[in-house]
Amino acid sequence: MISLLVLIASMCSFAAAAGEFEQVSEKLLPHTTVSMFQVVDINSDNRNDLVYLDVNGELWVNYADNDAVATLDNLAGSSWRMEYNDNNQTVKFVDFYNGSGAIKEETGRMFSINSITQTENNKLMFCTSTTSGLNKTSCNWKYEVTTVEPNIMKGTDLRTGVTWVAYKLVK
């Protein structure tokens, strides 16, 4: 049996060498004895989590911190594949820049994102013109982000009422 403190200390030194865990170590559960552990991405957020079995046979998980959640502060420089939940299975590609961005449809038409805002309750919204072209400045086509998960955003196209899911693209 390995004590949790020894386990975490050895894991942190190994992980620090691997560059995956850069936080200060802390005790998960004082006075807990671990019989088996594994470092694995259990929630598909591209970060390794600690999963362990204690001597009583209980399974525990400690999720790694995830900063991949989209916010107004970290949206710039990210790219997304937006899939509409409609019968047409519409797909758009979204690139965000500092305060702006661009949406490209499968047909090749491009739309400039003219405004990106975040409300007091952290709800993201962005908008484009209804006509293609990166020189358009109107804000007629609005997108509301309803759910933000690690590397995934869900929302509604307020112009059509159709919901969508956007997956973050790795560059």
C-alpha positions as CSV (number, residue, x, y, z in Angstrom):
1,M,0.0,0.0,0.0
2,I,1.3,3.4,-0.9
3,S,0.3,6.4,1.2
4,L,-1.4,9.1,-0.8
5,L,1.2,11.7,0.2
6,V,4.1,9.6,-1.2
7,L,2.0,8.8,-4.3
8,I,1.3,12.5,-5.0
9,A,4.9,13.5,-4.3
10,S,6.2,10.9,-6.7
11,M,3.6,11.7,-9.3
12,C,4.2,15.5,-9.1
13,S,8.0,15.0,-9.6
14,F,7.3,12.7,-12.6
15,A,4.6,15.0,-14.0
16,A,6.7,18.1,-13.5
17,A,9.4,16.5,-15.6
18,A,6.7,15.7,-18.2
19,G,5.4,19.3,-18.0
20,E,1.8,18.2,-17.5
21,F,1.1,19.3,-13.9
22,E,2.6,22.6,-13.1
23,Q,0.6,23.4,-9.9
24,V,1.8,23.1,-6.4
25,S,1.0,19.7,-4.9
26,E,-1.6,19.4,-2.2
27,K,-3.2,16.6,-0.2
28,L,-6.2,15.1,-1.7
29,L,-7.5,13.1,1.2
30,P,-5.4,13.1,4.4
31,H,-4.9,9.7,6.0
32,T,-6.0,7.8,2.9
33,T,-4.2,4.8,1.7
34,V,-4.1,4.1,-2.1
35,S,-4.0,0.5,-3.4
36,M,-3.9,1.3,-7.1
37,F,-3.8,4.5,-9.2
38,Q,-3.7,5.6,-12.9
39,V,-3.1,8.9,-14.5
40,V,-5.6,9.0,-17.5
41,D,-7.8,11.5,-19.3
42,I,-11.1,10.3,-17.9
43,N,-13.3,13.2,-19.1
44,S,-11.8,13.7,-22.7
45,D,-10.6,17.2,-22.0
46,N,-7.0,16.4,-23.2
47,R,-5.7,16.7,-19.6
48,N,-4.6,13.7,-17.5
49,D,-6.6,13.1,-14.3
50,L,-5.7,11.1,-11.2
51,V,-7.9,8.0,-10.7
52,Y,-7.3,5.8,-7.7
53,L,-8.7,3.0,-5.7
54,D,-8.4,3.2,-1.9
55,V,-8.0,0.2,0.4
56,N,-11.7,0.1,1.0
57,G,-12.3,-0.5,-2.7
58,E,-13.8,2.9,-3.4
59,L,-12.9,4.5,-6.7
60,W,-11.8,8.2,-6.6
61,V,-11.0,10.8,-9.2
62,N,-9.2,14.1,-9.1
63,Y,-9.7,16.1,-12.3
64,A,-6.9,18.2,-13.6
65,D,-7.7,21.9,-13.8
66,N,-9.1,22.8,-17.2
67,D,-8.4,26.3,-18.6
68,A,-9.8,25.3,-22.0
69,V,-13.2,26.7,-21.3
70,A,-13.9,29.6,-23.7
71,T,-14.2,33.1,-22.2
72,L,-13.9,36.5,-23.6
73,D,-10.3,36.6,-22.3
74,N,-9.1,33.5,-24.0
75,L,-11.3,33.3,-27.1
76,A,-8.8,35.3,-29.3
77,G,-6.6,33.0,-31.4
78,S,-9.0,30.0,-31.2
79,S,-10.7,28.2,-34.1
80,W,-13.9,26.2,-33.9
81,R,-15.9,23.8,-36.0
82,M,-19.6,24.7,-35.6
83,E,-22.2,22.0,-36.4
84,Y,-25.8,23.0,-36.6
85,N,-28.4,20.7,-35.1
86,D,-30.7,20.9,-38.1
87,N,-31.8,18.7,-40.9
88,N,-29.3,20.3,-43.3
89,Q,-26.4,19.4,-41.0
90,T,-24.8,22.8,-41.6
91,V,-21.1,23.2,-40.7
92,K,-19.3,26.5,-40.3
93,F,-15.7,27.3,-39.2
94,V,-15.2,30.1,-36.8
95,D,-11.9,31.9,-36.1
96,F,-11.7,34.4,-33.2
97,Y,-9.3,37.3,-33.1
98,N,-9.0,40.2,-30.6
99,G,-12.5,41.6,-30.5
100,S,-13.4,40.2,-33.9
101,G,-13.2,37.1,-36.0
102,A,-14.5,35.4,-39.2
103,I,-17.0,32.7,-40.0
104,K,-16.5,30.5,-43.1
105,E,-19.3,28.4,-44.5
106,E,-18.8,25.1,-46.3
107,T,-19.8,27.0,-49.5
108,G,-16.8,29.3,-49.1
109,R,-18.8,32.4,-48.1
110,M,-17.0,34.4,-45.4
111,F,-18.6,36.6,-42.7
112,S,-16.8,39.1,-40.5
113,I,-17.5,38.7,-36.7
114,N,-18.2,42.3,-35.8
115,S,-18.8,42.1,-32.1
116,I,-17.9,39.6,-29.3
117,T,-19.5,40.3,-25.9
118,Q,-19.8,38.6,-22.6
119,T,-22.7,39.4,-20.3
120,E,-22.5,39.8,-16.5
121,N,-23.5,36.2,-16.1
122,N,-20.6,35.1,-18.4
123,K,-22.8,34.4,-21.4
124,L,-20.9,34.9,-24.7
125,M,-22.5,36.4,-27.8
126,F,-21.1,37.3,-31.2
127,C,-22.6,38.6,-34.4
128,T,-22.0,39.0,-38.1
129,S,-23.7,40.8,-41.0
130,T,-26.3,38.8,-43.0
131,T,-24.3,39.4,-46.2
132,S,-21.0,37.8,-46.9
133,G,-17.7,39.8,-47.1
134,L,-15.2,40.6,-44.5
135,N,-15.7,44.4,-44.9
136,K,-19.3,44.3,-43.5
137,T,-19.9,46.0,-40.1
138,S,-23.6,45.4,-39.3
139,C,-24.6,43.1,-36.6
140,N,-27.7,41.3,-37.8
141,W,-26.9,37.6,-37.4
142,K,-26.4,36.8,-33.7
143,Y,-25.0,33.8,-32.1
144,E,-25.6,33.1,-28.4
145,V,-23.4,30.7,-26.5
146,T,-25.6,28.8,-24.0
147,T,-23.1,26.2,-22.6
148,V,-19.4,26.2,-22.3
149,E,-17.6,22.9,-21.6
150,P,-13.9,22.0,-22.0
151,N,-13.1,22.5,-25.7
152,I,-16.9,22.6,-26.6
153,M,-19.3,25.4,-26.9
154,K,-23.1,25.0,-27.4
155,G,-25.4,27.7,-28.5
156,T,-28.2,29.1,-30.5
157,D,-28.3,30.9,-33.8
158,L,-30.7,33.7,-32.8
159,R,-31.5,34.5,-36.4
160,T,-32.8,31.0,-37.3
161,G,-33.4,29.6,-33.8
162,V,-31.3,26.5,-34.6
163,T,-29.0,25.2,-31.9
164,W,-25.3,24.4,-32.6
165,V,-22.3,22.7,-31.1
166,A,-18.8,24.0,-31.7
167,Y,-15.7,21.9,-31.2
168,K,-12.4,23.7,-30.6
169,L,-9.8,22.9,-33.3
170,V,-6.2,22.3,-32.3
171,K,-3.7,24.3,-34.3
